[in-house]
Amino acid sequence: MKILITGANGQLGLELQKQLATSSEELQVVSTDYLDLDITSLNQVKAKLLYVKPDVVINCAAHTAVDKCEEDIENAYKINAIGPKNLAIACDMIGAKLVQVSTDYVFNGDVPGARREDDVTGPQSIYGTSKLLGEEYVKTFCKKHFIIRTAWLYGEGNNFVRTMLKLAETNKELNVVGDQFGSPTSTVDLAKAIIDLMQTEYYGTFHGTCEGECSWYDFACKIFEIRGIDIKVNKVTSEQFVRPAKRPKFSVLDNFMLRLYGLNSFRNWEEALKEYLA
Ligand SMILES: NC(=O)c1ccc[n+]([C@@H]2O[C@H](COP(=O)([O-])OP(=O)(O)OC[C@H]3O[C@@H](n4cnc5c(N)ncnc54)[C@H](OP(=O)(O)O)[C@@H]3O)[C@@H](O)[C@H]2O)c1
């Protein structure tokens, strides 16, 4: 099986490369990032896919700077919506499967409880609306698609865990939002789920996050507890900690579809975090 990864130098792309390299399966991996393959160019995407002829394309490329997307609207839509559309068109043309990674921010998140794959979406930010349009294009233009929505992702790269550890080096006290709830997810668990899923024909939309839930405040406290860092963490509200992009208050995802197929191997978020920080 030949697999092409886009955005391969990002957090998820790096973990996928690592796991695929040690996989026992007969897998051939072609890793690309912005410089080798700009997913916003249909010509480049078509030419690359016609040349490589992958069986599966995993799209890890995205504009993930949620606040920046609010002002960088055109690029957000180019990368998060037109990019996946180009990949969907080209994958369909060569009969390849497409794995599109999406986000909990496609939901409005005003109501408590875990969201299932068929729950009504209602993004509140440019990042969320552009990712949702990307999902719709993938569904429209590629028959053999998997959309996997994840959340609060951390791995090799910039993420909340690293931001907290960095801030702790220079601060004795931190303010962290305590009224937004989600499921911190390790790229290790997500990459494994994607590798399992891409080898099936269970096409459609999936939720893929670590089990359990917490607020950003709980997440920060757990990071410091595991690392034994003595720091005062103040729980603040979203209203006290205003950001350019509005975030959903409740964006816990239920891995309902993965469970139905017997493919939900995600660990509890605290267990995965301990391994990451070890
Ligand atoms: N991070 C999270 O908390 C989170 C939460 C929910 C869902 N997700 C989704 O999970 C997926 C993976 O996220 P991640 O955290 O691994 O992202 P990431 O670390 O930001 O990596 C994204 C990669 O895409 C590349 N890229 C940007 N524009 C591109 C283009 N036009 N063509 C090709 N590559 C391009 C980036 O390159 P440059 O660095 O050079 O720009 C970067 O290597 C994304 O679909 C994201 O929306 C992430």
The ligand as an ORCA input file, in Angstrom:
! r2SCAN-3c Opt
* xyz 0 1
  N      -3.617     21.288     16.600
  C      -4.816     21.092     17.149
  O      -5.052     21.357     18.335
  C      -5.926     20.518     16.305
  C      -7.193     20.375     16.870
  C      -8.212     19.836     16.088
  C      -7.966     19.460     14.793
  N      -6.732     19.637     14.253
  C      -6.503     19.239     12.867
  O      -5.536     18.202     12.839
  C      -4.771     18.297     11.652
  C      -3.299     18.251     11.986
  O      -3.002     19.344     12.846
  P      -1.523     19.644     13.349
  O      -1.637     20.180     14.730
  O      -0.656     18.487     13.067
  O      -1.151     20.850     12.381
  P       0.243     21.637     12.236
  O       1.229     21.119     13.214
  O      -0.089     23.087     12.220
  O       0.733     21.189     10.783
  C       0.117     21.618      9.620
  C       1.108     21.446      8.500
  O       0.489     21.867      7.278
  C       1.461     22.595      6.537
  N       0.806     23.447      5.537
  C       0.242     24.660      5.705
  N      -0.230     25.111      4.534
  C       0.026     24.162      3.613
  C      -0.206     24.054      2.218
  N      -0.821     25.022      1.529
  N       0.186     22.936      1.579
  C       0.833     21.961      2.248
  N       1.101     22.007      3.559
  C       0.702     23.101      4.237
  C       2.205     23.377      7.591
  O       3.412     23.859      7.067
  P       3.990     25.255      7.676
  O       4.237     24.980      9.120
  O       5.224     25.450      6.855
  O       2.930     26.268      7.456
  C       2.382     22.315      8.666
  O       3.517     21.508      8.416
  C      -5.244     19.562     10.934
  O      -6.189     19.212      9.951
  C      -5.930     20.353     12.018
  O      -6.934     21.212     11.509
  C      -5.689     20.144     14.986
*
